[in-house]
Amino acid sequence: MSGWDAALRLAVRLSVPPEAFWRLSLREWRALTATPAAPSLGRPALNALIARFPDEETRP
């Protein structure tokens, strides 16, 4: 499978019709398919989550 085939298959999965796919600029395609960066979680926010949602102990 060529790079174009893979890109077109991804466009179909994203519900981008072929005619719209071929009109996209490279910049638009990259923005459409970019993986969002994971949000940064600092120690204070992590500690707050741990306090709010403590793990339950399981004992037999």
Secondary structure, 3 states (H helix, E strand, C coil): CCHHHHHHHHHHHCCCCHHHHHHCCHHHHHHHHCCCCCCCCCHHHHHHHHHHCCCCCCCC
